[in-house]
């Protein structure tokens, strides 16, 4: 018969197993955002005391401690940008009040929300470190002066281009480390690595060129130009679009290796810049403290915008299915455009819940939608 002490020990072990995803989550480094800004991370305290880092990330911290303040800034960028992009969604990137799991245990599930956070996180680290290089804040890198010569457009490459290659390399080393430590034969590490890379590509594919004119009285006889990263707000918007068009995938053996392929065989395989996810999202409308989901109760609904801004109604609120069943979906869509009053009257007759996506509203109205690659990738309403 088990003793009291053995039962207690067993209970503790079970509790530890239940919380294992919380303890080892790859995005726990985002908890660096909780550190006070008045105390820079670099040299402030031993890397081993920084909560949220995996053993491999602690090693990166010890080897390249001067970069860790940029990593802390990246964590702040992720939270701010995520909450901006999803401010009108059911899931609005709400954070937990304490602890190292900033966005709650929903990040341990292979949902499209987790896909977005991973992509945004890897992009943020690349951007923050690259900024540190360009500003001369990091000893091992500076601006990129390798781009030289005359462009096909006739301007002279010069100046100090953003050293994105260094920022991307560090992002791969630091952000991807937890996945490489787990091994690349299971679904979740493969999903995370794919989305991490998609986040970095969102920067690479949106680089901008800035120029300065030289000549008498501003005649611009000579133009020198350099490459700069896009604003992080632009990166967030690009990844938000990828989120809306994310592809649900499953782990599949292809020859001697494993790969992530679309769950629906009729869907085109995702490109490297697309986001992928393994599991459907939970119901973010309802309070779920165990998973850190606050629900939507008490949040103000966008309501129904006046024309021509009706399409700005995002997915915070939608009229329940009874409206569509009783009044007809196309009638309601037409009322939404031509008569806001009629639509509001219909909406007030039933309770409001979380909304359909803009993509689906456009589809119901017969309007083209930019994410037409696969209808199955929009199966989950957000």
N, C-alpha and C positions, 0 to 999 in steps of 0.2 A: 504494500500500500504506500503510495507516495507521501512523503512528509510535507509539512507546511513549507519548508524552505525550498524543496524541489518544485512544488507547485508555483511558488513565487518566482523562482528562477525561470521556469517554463513560460510563465505569463510575461516576464520581461523579454524573453527571447521572441515570443510571438509578437509583442508590441514592436520590437526592433524590426522584425521582418515586415510588419505592416507599414512601418515608416521608412523602409529602405529606399523607395523611390524619392522620398523627401530629402533623405540624407545625401543621395548621390546624384541628384538632378544636375544636368549639364549646365543649366542656366542659373545655378545658385550663386555664381560670381556676381550676378546683378545686385546682390545684397551690399556690394561695395558702395552703392548709391546711398546707403543709410549712414555712411561715415560722415562726420562733420567736414564741411568744406574748409573750415579754418585750419584743419590739420591734414596737409598733403599725405597721400599714401606712401610716396617714396621715402623710405628711411624712417617713417613714423614709428613703425613697430615691426618686429620680425614677421616674415611672410607666413610662417606657420600659425600665427595668431589671427590672420585675416580670415574671417568666417566665410564659408561658401566656396572656397577654392578646393579643387580636387588635389590629390598628392602631386599629380603631374603639373598642375597649374602653380602649385607652391614652388616646384622646381623652376618653372619659367620665371616666377617672381624673384627667386633668389639669384638667378642668372642675369636677369634684365630688370632689376628693380626700378631703374629710372623711368621705365615705361608705365609703371603701375598707376601713376596719377592720371595718365591718359586713359587707362582702363576704367578707373573710377568715373571719370567724366563720361566715358562711353555708356556706363551703366545709367547715369542720369539721363543721357540722351535717349536711351531706349525707352525708359518709363515715360518721359515727356512726349516723345513722338508717338508712341503706341497709344497713349491716352488722347492725343490730338486726332489721330487717324480714326479711332474707334469711338469718338465721343458721342456719336448718335447711334451706336450699335447696342444690341443686347449685351454682348460682352464688351465692356468699355475699358479693358486693361486695368481694372481696379486692383489695388495692391493690398496685401495683407498688412495688418498693423505692426507686426513684429516678425522676427525670424529671418532666415536666409532664403526662404522660398517666396520671392517677391510677388509673383502672380498666382500663388496658390498651387494646390496639387493638380489642378487641371493641366499644368505643364508636364506632368508625368504621363499623361495620356497622349497618344499620337494623333492629336486633332489638328485641324488647320490653324487653330489659334496658336498651338505650340509651334507649328511650321512658321508662322509669321514672326513670332518672337525670336526664334533661332535665326531667321534670315536677317531681321532687323539688328539683332545683337552682333552678328558677325560683321555687318556693314558698319555699325557704330564704332566698333573697335578699330576697323581699318581707317575710318574717317578721323577719329580722335588721335590715333597715333600719327597719321599723315599730317594732321594739323600741327602736332608737336614737332615733327620734323621740319616743316616749312617755317615755323616760328623760332627755330633754333633752340628748342627746349630739351632736345634729346641729343646725347653725345654721339651716338653711333650713326646718325643719319642727318641729312640736311635736305635742301630742296633738290629736285631732279634737274640736272643741267645736261643730261644726255641727249635731249631733243635739240638738235642743231641743224643748221643749213637753211635752205629756202624751200618753202612749201609750194605745192602745185598752184596755190592761189597767188603766189608772188610775195608773201610776207616772210620776214626773217624770224626763225625760231630763236628765241633768246630768253633772258630773264630767268626766273626761278619757278619752274613748274612744280606742282604738287608731287611729292615723291610717293605716289600711291603704291608702287611695287613694294616698298618697305612696310607700309601699313597693312597691305594685303598679306604679306608673308607673316607678319606678326599675328594677324587675325587667325591665319591657318594654324600657327603654332599654339596659340593660347586657347582660342574658342573651340577648335576641333579636337583638342587633346583628350577630353573625356570620352569622345566617341572612339578614338583610336585605341584608348586603353581598354575599352570593352570588347574590341574586335569587330571586324566588319562583316560578320556572317549572319547577323540578326537584323530584323527589320528596323528597329528604332535607331540604332547608330547610322544605318544607311540613310534613313529618312533625314536625320539631323545633319549629316554631312552634306547631303544634296541641298538642303535648304540653306545651310551656312554658305555654300558656294553661290547659290542663287542671290543671296544678300550682297555678296561682294561683286557679283556681276552687275547688280543694279547700279553700282557706282561706275564700274568700268565702261558700261554701255551708255552712260549719260555724262561723260566728261565734257567739259566746256572749254572754249578758247577765249582768252582775254588778250587784248592788244593795246598797244600804245603807239600813237603817231609821232613821227619826228620830221621836222622840216621847218622852213621859214614860215612864220605866221600860221603854224598849224596846218601846213599844206599837205601833210601826210605823205611826203616823198618816200619815206621809209616807215614801215610798220614792223614793230617787233611784237611777237606774240608768245604766249606760254599757256600751258594747260592747267586748268583748275578743276577741282572736284565740284559736282553739283551741290547745291544746298541740301542739307540733310532732310529738309522738308520734302524736297523733290524725291529723294531716295525712299522716304516713307510712303509717298503717294504711289510710286511705282510698285512697291511691295504690297501695298493695299490692293492694287489692281490684280497682282498675282494671287493674293489671298482669295479674292472673289472668283478667280478662275482656277483655283487649285485642283489638282487631280488626286482622287482617291486611288491608292496603290496597294499592292500586296506583295509579300516576299515570294519570289519565284526562282526556282533553280533553272539556270540557263547553262547547259553543259556542265562544266566543273565549278561554276561560280553561282552565287546568288545575286539577284537583282530585283529592283522594285519596278513592277509593271502595272499598268492600269487594271483596277479590279474589273472594270468593264472591258472585255476584249475588243469592243468596237471603238474604243477611245484611242486616239493617237497617243503614243508614248510621250511623256512630258519632256520638254527641252531642258537644257541645263539651267536656264534662267527662270523656269517655272517652279512653283511651290508644290510639294506633294504631302499627303497625309495618309495615315493608316486607319484611323478610327473616326467615327462620326462624333460631332460635338455634343456635349450634354445640353440640357435645357437651361440656358442662362437666365430665363425669366424667373425661375424659382430659387428661393434661398437654399443654399447647400453649404453650410458651414464646414462640413468635413472636407470639401474640395476647394474651399476658399471662394465660393461663388455667392456674392451678395444679393443676387436677384435684381429685378428691375423695379420692385415696389418703392414708391417714393420718388422715383426719377420723373422729371417733367418730360412729357411726350412732345415731339416736334409738332404733332398735329398735321393738318393739311395746309400746305402752302398755297398762296394765291398764284394764279397764272401770271407770267409764264414760268414761275419758279416752282411749279408743282413737283418737278422731277428732283428737287432738292430734298424731298421727304426721304429720309434714309430708313434704316431698319430698326429704329427704336420702338416704333409703334405701328401696328396695323389693325385694320378692322377684322374682327373675327369672321370665321368661315360662314357664319349664318348670313352675313350681308351678301356674300357672293351667291349663296344658295337661294336666298329669297329674292334678291333684286337682280341677279344676273351679273356675272363678273364684268362683262364688257359694258353693261350699262353703268356700273359703278366707275369703271375706268374712264368712260366718256364724261361722266358727271364730275370726276376729279379734275378734268381739263377744262370743261366748258362751264361748269356751275359749282364752284366751291361750296356754296350754300347748301345745295342738294346733297353733295357728298358729306358735308358735315352733319346734316340731318340724319343721313343713313348711318354715319359712324356713331352718332350719339344714341342710336337705338340699341346698340349692343355694347358689350364691354370691349375695351381696347386691350390688345395684347401685343406681343412682339411682332415686328412687321416683316412683310415680304421684302426681298431685296429690290433695289432699283432695277437690276437686270431683269427680274421677273415682271415688274411693272411695265417695262418697256416691251417685253415679249408679249404680254397680254394686249398691249395697244397696237401690236403689229409693227413695232419699231425695231430697226436692226440693233443688235447688241454686240459690243466689241468683243465679248468673250464667247464667240459662237463655236469654238473648237469642240466643245462637248457639252451637251445638256446635262450629262450625268455628273459633271464636276460641280453643278449648282444644286445638287439634290438636297443638301442640307440648307435650311433657311437660317440666315444670320441677320 
